[in-house]
Amino acid sequence: MAFIHDDFLLGNEAARRLYHEYAAGEPILDYHNHLPPAEIAGNRQFANLGEVWLEGDHYKWRAMRANGEAEAMVTGDASAKEKFLAWARTVPHTLGNPLYHWTHLELARYFGITDLLNPETAEAIWEQTTERLAEPALSVHGILEQFDVRGLCTTDDPVDSLDPHKAIAALGIRAKVYPTFRPDKAWSVDTPEAFNAWADKLAATSDTATDSLADFLGALEKRVDDFHAIGSRLSDHSFPYCFDDFPSAAEAARIFDAARAGNAASPAEQRQFGAHVMEHLGKLYAARGWAMQLHIGPLRNNNTRLFQTLGPDVGCDSIGDWQQAAPLSAFLDRLDRDQSLPKTILYNNNPMDNLTFATAIGNFQSDVPGKMQFGSGWWHADQQEAMEWQMKALANTGLLSRFIGMLTDSRSFLSFPRHEYFRRTLCNLIGEFMHDGKLPDDYDLVGNMVKRISYQNAKEYLDLVVADY
């Protein structure tokens, strides 16, 4: 039997029935990823697996370094084929890592290849996939069509041009593609040179001055409105922990003015400024019916040498261990006090805090079904075991039936089978519950919950216009 087969990861009859009858046929709404909108607009046709698999995948880069591959084979000047062969040398050593599952799911679903990738099969797989990647069905638009992607949301800085998104909309492809507002540089007042360069770009992009704090916040609002006008209904933010020390408006203005004058904010001042900006943004999102995504808990850029030579997002981030409960609650409560808390999705990077996050959302549920979401297992926790931990924590303390499910969080157009991976994991978990008598043997009840989690819950929650065909 091939490693990737019809009942992959499905451990009992209930799991198999739930997946094949309720989850497998659902379309995809990939509401958080890092796919380049310009490549969607240009319908990029990838030349080989080196391009489409390895150009920006820091998950693979970490594994290749752990396998002893030279940096030239990871992020350096080696050829695309040399990098692919280095990855093929690494894959047999990823047993137990989700990369092993993802690699072989992608080979099977995109190329019909069921051979295991290793140094012996690498040359043949390179040739087969290179030939197939030249076909229209494996262009970016072909991939979106093939995997029934009804909508996807990229991750976009407020200073980014929205022209690629406008170009995508004008193409008339069936998948709807929207930007997500990611303003993480808006509170980098601790590094004034970078902050001032970004604030100047914001001024140019929004055609709004950013010389005062009031102008700066106005420019951010202008960009929120620009994103909203082309269909965006999502923001995204990432920090180690929520900002919870809220300054007066005058104090926030003082910190801003000092940074604009080139004076670095202290850690405490940076936390205060971040709280002020996030409170302002949260109110903007609530007024427009947006959902606010909060990715919380990573310890970033730990390898100074690689950070200085390669920059961020190169596979040198790990799980942080900050205290989360009090800052998270304080931030959410600050917005909730005057009914300005938007729909919110919390993603936790440290599984030790799962119950903290799962119970925190229950404090602020109101008005909208599942308004406060405990998001799917993220980053280091987006593999089978940790996704089960996340779903169990949610089921034990909240409403699993309102969960909006999976997203790829990926930089690769070959990552859409992660939705299948999630659905198989979901069905296996729920199937175990049914097998053990923890849930009723009622497929109309349980199967329709699985179906909603796979797609419909996200579609209704996010209020995006998506393809309906």
C-alpha positions as CSV (number, residue, x, y, z in Angstrom):
1,M,0.0,0.0,0.0
2,A,1.3,3.5,-0.8
3,F,2.2,5.7,2.2
4,I,-0.4,8.3,1.1
5,H,-3.6,6.3,0.6
6,D,-7.4,7.0,0.9
7,D,-7.5,6.4,4.6
8,F,-4.2,8.1,5.5
9,L,-4.4,9.2,9.2
10,L,-7.9,7.8,9.6
11,G,-7.8,5.2,12.4
12,N,-11.3,3.8,12.6
13,E,-14.5,3.4,10.6
14,A,-16.1,6.5,12.1
15,A,-13.1,8.6,11.2
16,R,-13.1,7.3,7.7
17,R,-16.8,8.0,7.2
18,L,-16.6,11.5,8.6
19,Y,-13.7,12.4,6.3
20,H,-15.0,10.8,3.1
21,E,-18.6,11.7,3.5
22,Y,-18.4,15.1,5.2
23,A,-15.0,16.8,5.0
24,A,-13.2,15.7,1.9
25,G,-15.5,17.4,-0.6
26,E,-15.6,20.8,1.1
27,P,-13.9,23.7,-0.7
28,I,-11.1,25.8,0.7
29,L,-11.1,29.2,2.3
30,D,-7.5,29.9,3.1
31,Y,-8.0,33.0,5.3
32,H,-4.4,33.4,6.4
33,N,-1.3,32.8,4.3
34,H,1.9,34.6,3.1
35,L,1.4,34.0,-0.6
36,P,2.8,36.8,-2.8
37,P,-0.1,38.6,-4.4
38,A,2.1,39.6,-7.4
39,E,2.6,36.0,-8.2
40,I,-1.2,35.4,-8.2
41,A,-1.7,38.5,-10.4
42,G,1.0,37.3,-12.8
43,N,-0.2,33.6,-12.7
44,R,3.4,32.5,-12.0
45,Q,4.4,29.2,-13.6
46,F,7.1,27.6,-11.5
47,A,10.0,26.0,-13.3
48,N,10.8,23.3,-10.8
49,L,10.4,22.0,-7.3
50,G,13.4,24.0,-6.1
51,E,11.4,27.2,-6.9
52,V,8.0,26.2,-5.6
53,W,9.1,24.2,-2.6
54,L,12.2,25.9,-1.2
55,E,12.3,29.6,-2.1
56,G,10.7,30.8,1.1
57,D,9.9,27.7,3.3
58,H,11.7,28.2,6.6
59,Y,10.2,25.0,7.9
60,K,12.3,23.1,5.4
61,W,15.3,25.3,5.9
62,R,15.4,24.4,9.6
63,A,15.2,20.7,8.8
64,M,18.0,21.0,6.2
65,R,20.3,22.8,8.7
66,A,19.5,20.2,11.3
67,N,20.6,17.6,8.7
68,G,23.9,19.3,8.3
69,E,23.4,20.9,4.9
70,A,25.5,23.9,4.1
71,E,23.8,27.3,4.1
72,A,24.5,27.5,0.4
73,M,22.1,24.6,-0.1
74,V,19.5,26.3,2.2
75,T,19.3,30.0,1.4
76,G,22.5,30.5,-0.5
77,D,23.6,30.6,-4.1
78,A,23.3,26.9,-4.9
79,S,21.2,26.1,-8.0
80,A,17.5,25.2,-7.6
81,K,18.3,21.5,-8.4
82,E,21.1,21.4,-5.9
83,K,18.8,22.7,-3.2
84,F,16.1,20.2,-4.1
85,L,18.7,17.4,-3.9
86,A,19.7,18.6,-0.5
87,W,16.1,18.5,0.5
88,A,15.8,15.0,-0.8
89,R,18.7,14.0,1.4
90,T,16.9,15.5,4.3
91,V,13.4,14.1,3.9
92,P,14.2,10.5,5.1
93,H,15.4,12.1,8.3
94,T,12.2,13.9,8.9
95,L,10.3,10.8,10.0
96,G,7.9,11.9,12.8
97,N,8.0,15.5,11.6
98,P,4.9,16.9,9.8
99,L,7.3,17.8,6.9
100,Y,7.4,14.1,6.0
101,H,3.6,14.0,5.7
102,W,3.3,17.3,3.9
103,T,6.0,16.4,1.4
104,H,4.4,13.2,0.4
105,L,0.8,14.6,0.4
106,E,2.0,17.4,-2.0
107,L,3.8,14.9,-4.3
108,A,0.7,12.8,-4.4
109,R,-1.9,15.5,-4.8
110,Y,-0.1,17.8,-7.3
111,F,1.9,15.3,-9.3
112,G,0.3,11.8,-8.7
113,I,3.6,10.6,-7.3
114,T,3.4,8.0,-4.5
115,D,7.1,7.1,-4.4
116,L,8.9,8.2,-1.2
117,L,11.3,11.0,-1.7
118,N,14.9,10.1,-0.9
119,P,18.3,10.4,-2.7
120,E,17.5,7.3,-4.8
121,T,14.2,8.6,-6.1
122,A,15.1,12.3,-6.3
123,E,16.3,12.4,-9.9
124,A,13.2,10.8,-11.3
125,I,10.9,12.9,-9.2
126,W,12.8,16.0,-10.3
127,E,12.2,15.1,-13.9
128,Q,8.6,14.2,-13.5
129,T,7.7,17.3,-11.5
130,T,9.6,19.6,-13.8
131,E,7.6,18.4,-16.8
132,R,4.3,18.6,-14.9
133,L,5.0,22.1,-13.6
134,A,5.1,23.4,-17.2
135,E,1.4,22.5,-17.6
136,P,-1.3,25.2,-17.2
137,A,-3.0,23.1,-14.5
138,L,0.0,23.8,-12.2
139,S,0.2,27.5,-12.8
140,V,-0.9,29.5,-9.8
141,H,-4.4,30.0,-11.3
142,G,-4.5,26.3,-12.2
143,I,-3.6,25.3,-8.7
144,L,-6.3,27.5,-7.2
145,E,-8.9,26.0,-9.5
146,Q,-7.7,22.4,-9.0
147,F,-7.9,22.7,-5.2
148,D,-11.3,24.4,-5.2
149,V,-9.9,27.5,-3.4
150,R,-12.9,29.8,-3.1
151,G,-11.1,32.5,-1.2
152,L,-7.6,33.3,0.2
153,C,-6.2,36.2,2.2
154,T,-2.6,37.2,1.8
155,T,-0.7,39.1,4.4
156,D,0.0,42.7,3.5
157,D,1.8,45.6,5.2
158,P,-0.2,48.9,5.2
159,V,2.6,50.5,3.1
160,D,2.3,47.8,0.4
161,S,0.7,48.7,-2.9
162,L,-2.7,47.2,-3.4
163,D,-2.2,47.2,-7.2
164,P,-1.6,43.4,-7.3
165,H,-4.9,42.8,-5.6
166,K,-6.7,45.2,-7.9
167,A,-5.1,43.3,-10.9
168,I,-6.2,40.0,-9.5
169,A,-9.8,41.2,-9.1
170,A,-9.7,42.5,-12.7
171,L,-8.6,39.0,-14.0
172,G,-11.9,37.5,-13.1
173,I,-10.4,34.2,-11.7
174,R,-12.9,32.3,-9.6
175,A,-10.9,32.3,-6.4
176,K,-11.4,35.6,-4.6
177,V,-8.1,37.0,-3.2
178,Y,-8.0,39.7,-0.5
179,P,-5.3,41.5,1.4
180,T,-5.0,41.2,5.2
181,F,-3.9,44.3,7.1
182,R,-0.6,43.6,9.0
183,P,0.7,46.8,10.6
184,D,3.3,45.3,13.0
185,K,5.9,48.0,12.2
186,A,3.5,50.6,13.5
187,W,4.8,50.3,17.0
188,S,8.5,49.9,16.3
189,V,9.4,53.1,18.1
190,D,12.3,51.3,19.8
191,T,14.1,51.4,16.5
192,P,13.5,55.0,15.3
193,E,15.5,54.7,12.0
194,A,13.3,51.8,10.8
195,F,10.2,53.3,12.3
196,N,10.7,56.7,10.6
197,A,11.4,55.1,7.2
198,W,8.2,53.1,7.6
199,A,6.2,56.1,8.8
200,D,7.4,58.0,5.7
201,K,6.3,55.2,3.4
202,L,2.9,55.2,5.2
203,A,2.6,58.9,4.5
204,A,3.4,58.4,0.8
205,T,1.1,55.3,0.4
206,S,-1.9,56.9,2.2
207,D,-1.2,60.4,0.9
208,T,-1.5,61.6,4.5
209,A,1.1,63.3,6.7
210,T,2.6,61.3,9.5
211,D,4.3,64.1,11.4
212,S,2.1,64.0,14.5
213,L,0.6,61.1,16.3
214,A,-2.9,62.2,15.2
215,D,-1.8,62.3,11.6
216,F,-0.1,58.9,11.9
217,L,-3.2,57.3,13.3
218,G,-5.2,59.0,10.6
219,A,-2.9,57.5,7.9
220,L,-3.4,54.0,9.4
221,E,-7.2,54.6,9.2
222,K,-6.9,55.7,5.6
223,R,-5.1,52.4,4.8
224,V,-7.7,50.4,6.7
225,D,-10.4,52.0,4.5
226,D,-8.3,51.3,1.3
227,F,-8.1,47.7,2.3
228,H,-11.8,47.6,3.1
229,A,-12.7,49.1,-0.2
230,I,-11.3,46.1,-2.1
231,G,-12.9,43.5,0.1
232,S,-10.5,43.0,3.0
233,R,-12.2,42.1,6.3
234,L,-9.2,40.9,8.3
235,S,-6.3,42.3,10.1
236,D,-3.3,40.3,11.5
237,H,-0.8,41.1,14.2
238,S,2.0,39.2,15.9
239,F,3.7,39.9,19.2
240,P,5.3,38.0,22.0
241,Y,2.4,39.0,24.3
242,C,-0.4,41.5,24.2
243,F,0.3,45.2,24.9
244,D,-1.5,46.0,28.1
245,D,0.0,49.2,29.5
246,F,-2.3,51.9,28.1
247,P,-0.8,55.5,28.2
248,S,-2.6,58.8,28.1
249,A,-2.9,60.3,24.6
250,A,-0.4,62.9,25.6
251,E,2.1,60.3,26.7
252,A,1.6,58.3,23.5
253,A,2.2,61.5,21.5
254,R,5.4,62.2,23.5
255,I,6.8,58.8,22.7
256,F,5.9,59.2,19.0
257,D,7.5,62.7,18.8
258,A,10.6,61.4,20.4
259,A,10.9,58.5,17.9
260,R,10.3,60.8,15.0
261,A,13.2,62.9,16.3
262,G,15.4,59.8,16.3
263,N,15.2,58.9,20.0
264,A,14.6,55.2,20.7
265,A,11.7,54.3,23.0
266,S,12.5,52.2,26.0
267,P,11.0,48.7,26.2
268,A,8.3,50.1,28.6
269,E,7.6,53.0,26.3
270,Q,7.4,50.8,23.2
271,R,4.9,48.6,25.0
272,Q,2.8,51.6,25.9
273,F,2.9,52.9,22.4
274,G,1.9,49.6,21.0
275,A,-1.1,49.4,23.4
276,H,-2.2,52.9,22.2
277,V,-2.0,52.0,18.5
278,M,-3.6,48.6,19.0
279,E,-6.5,50.1,20.9
280,H,-7.1,52.6,18.1
281,L,-6.9,49.9,15.5
282,G,-9.2,47.5,17.4
283,K,-11.9,50.2,17.4
284,L,-11.4,50.7,13.6
285,Y,-11.8,47.0,13.0
286,A,-14.9,46.7,15.2
287,A,-16.6,49.7,13.4
288,R,-16.1,48.0,10.0
289,G,-17.1,44.5,11.1
290,W,-13.5,43.1,10.6
291,A,-12.0,40.1,12.3
292,M,-8.7,40.8,14.2
293,Q,-6.1,38.0,14.2
294,L,-3.6,37.9,17.0
295,H,-0.6,35.6,16.6
296,I,0.9,35.5,20.1
297,G,4.0,34.0,21.7
298,P,7.0,33.4,19.3
299,L,10.5,34.2,20.3
300,R,11.9,35.5,17.0
301,N,15.3,36.0,15.4
302,N,17.3,34.0,18.0
303,N,20.3,33.5,15.7
304,T,22.1,36.9,15.5
305,R,24.5,35.7,12.9
306,L,21.8,34.6,10.5
307,F,19.6,37.5,11.3
308,Q,22.3,40.0,10.4
309,T,23.2,38.2,7.2
310,L,19.8,37.0,6.0
311,G,17.2,39.0,7.9
312,P,14.0,37.7,9.6
313,D,11.8,34.7,8.8
314,V,14.6,32.4,7.9
315,G,13.9,29.6,10.4
316,C,15.5,30.9,13.6
317,D,12.3,31.5,15.6
318,S,11.1,29.3,18.5
319,I,8.4,29.1,21.1
320,G,8.4,31.8,23.8
321,D,7.5,31.3,27.4
322,W,6.1,34.7,28.5
323,Q,3.2,35.1,30.9
324,Q,0.1,35.4,28.6
325,A,-3.1,35.4,30.7
326,A,-3.1,38.9,32.3
327,P,-1.9,40.9,29.3
328,L,-4.3,39.1,27.0
329,S,-7.2,39.6,29.2
330,A,-6.4,43.3,29.9
331,F,-6.1,44.0,26.1
332,L,-9.4,42.3,25.2
333,D,-11.1,43.9,28.2
334,R,-9.9,47.4,27.2
335,L,-11.7,47.1,23.9
336,D,-14.7,45.3,25.3
337,R,-15.5,48.1,27.9
338,D,-16.9,50.4,25.3
339,Q,-18.2,47.6,23.1
340,S,-15.3,48.1,20.6
341,L,-13.9,44.6,20.7
342,P,-14.0,43.2,17.1
343,K,-14.3,39.6,16.2
344,T,-11.0,38.1,17.3
345,I,-9.0,35.0,16.4
346,L,-6.3,34.1,18.9
347,Y,-3.4,31.9,17.7
348,N,-1.2,30.5,20.5
349,N,2.4,29.5,19.7
350,N,3.0,27.7,23.0
351,P,0.8,24.7,23.6
352,M,1.4,25.1,27.4
353,D,-1.0,28.1,27.1
354,N,-3.8,26.3,25.2
355,L,-6.2,26.3,28.1
356,T,-5.3,29.9,29.0
357,F,-6.3,31.0,25.4
358,A,-9.3,28.7,25.2
359,T,-10.8,30.0,28.4
360,A,-9.8,33.6,27.7
361,I,-12.1,33.7,24.6
362,G,-15.1,32.6,26.8
363,N,-14.8,35.8,28.8
364,F,-15.8,38.0,25.8
365,Q,-18.2,36.0,23.7
366,S,-21.3,38.0,22.7
367,D,-23.7,38.8,19.8
368,V,-21.9,36.8,17.0
369,P,-21.7,33.0,17.1
370,G,-18.1,32.2,17.9
371,K,-17.1,35.8,18.0
372,M,-14.0,35.0,19.9
373,Q,-12.0,32.2,18.2
374,F,-9.2,30.0,19.5
375,G,-7.4,29.6,16.2
376,S,-6.0,26.4,14.8
377,G,-2.6,25.1,15.9
378,W,0.0,27.6,14.7
379,W,3.6,27.4,13.4
380,H,5.4,25.0,15.7
381,A,2.0,23.6,16.7
382,D,0.4,23.0,13.3
383,Q,1.2,19.3,13.3
384,Q,-1.2,16.5,14.0
385,E,-0.6,16.1,17.8
386,A,-0.6,19.8,18.6
387,M,-3.7,20.5,16.4
388,E,-5.5,17.8,18.5
389,W,-4.4,19.5,21.7
390,Q,-5.8,22.8,20.4
391,M,-9.1,21.2,19.4
392,K,-9.4,19.3,22.7
393,A,-8.8,22.5,24.7
394,L,-11.5,24.3,22.7
395,A,-13.9,21.4,23.0
396,N,-13.4,21.1,26.7
397,T,-13.9,24.8,27.5
398,G,-15.9,26.3,24.6
399,L,-17.8,25.4,21.4
400,L,-15.8,23.3,19.0
401,S,-18.8,23.4,16.7
402,R,-18.2,27.1,16.1
403,F,-14.5,26.6,15.3
404,I,-13.5,28.2,11.9
405,G,-10.9,25.6,11.1
406,M,-7.7,25.5,9.1
407,L,-5.4,28.0,7.3
408,T,-2.1,27.2,5.6
409,D,0.0,30.1,7.0
410,S,2.3,29.2,4.1
411,R,4.5,30.9,1.6
412,S,4.1,28.0,-0.9
413,F,1.4,27.4,-3.5
414,L,2.0,23.7,-2.9
415,S,0.6,23.9,0.7
416,F,-3.1,23.6,0.0
417,P,-3.1,19.9,1.1
418,R,-2.5,21.1,4.6
419,H,-6.3,21.6,4.6
420,E,-6.6,17.9,3.9
421,Y,-4.1,17.1,6.6
422,F,-6.2,19.2,9.1
423,R,-9.5,17.6,8.0
424,R,-8.1,14.1,8.4
425,T,-6.7,15.0,11.8
426,L,-10.1,16.5,12.8
427,C,-12.0,13.5,11.6
428,N,-9.7,11.1,13.2
429,L,-10.1,12.9,16.6
430,I,-13.8,13.1,16.3
431,G,-14.0,9.5,15.1
432,E,-12.1,8.4,18.2
433,F,-14.6,10.3,20.3
434,M,-17.5,8.5,18.5
435,H,-15.7,5.1,18.7
436,D,-15.2,5.5,22.5
437,G,-18.8,6.6,23.1
438,K,-17.9,10.2,24.0
439,L,-20.1,11.5,21.2
440,P,-23.3,10.0,19.9
441,D,-23.4,7.7,16.9
442,D,-25.3,10.3,15.0
443,Y,-23.7,11.2,11.7
444,D,-26.2,14.0,10.9
445,L,-25.2,15.7,14.1
446,V,-21.5,15.0,14.3
447,G,-20.8,14.8,10.5
448,N,-22.4,18.2,9.9
449,M,-20.2,19.7,12.6
450,V,-17.1,18.4,10.8
451,K,-18.4,19.7,7.5
452,R,-19.0,23.2,9.0
453,I,-15.5,23.3,10.6
454,S,-14.0,22.4,7.2
455,Y,-15.4,25.4,5.4
456,Q,-18.8,26.9,6.2
457,N,-18.0,28.3,9.7
458,A,-15.1,30.4,8.3
459,K,-17.2,31.6,5.3
460,E,-19.9,32.8,7.6
461,Y,-17.7,34.3,10.3
462,L,-15.3,36.2,8.0
463,D,-18.0,37.9,6.0
464,L,-15.9,37.7,2.8
465,V,-17.3,37.6,-0.7
466,V,-16.0,34.2,-1.9
467,A,-16.6,32.2,-5.1
468,D,-19.9,30.3,-5.0
469,Y,-20.0,27.7,-7.7
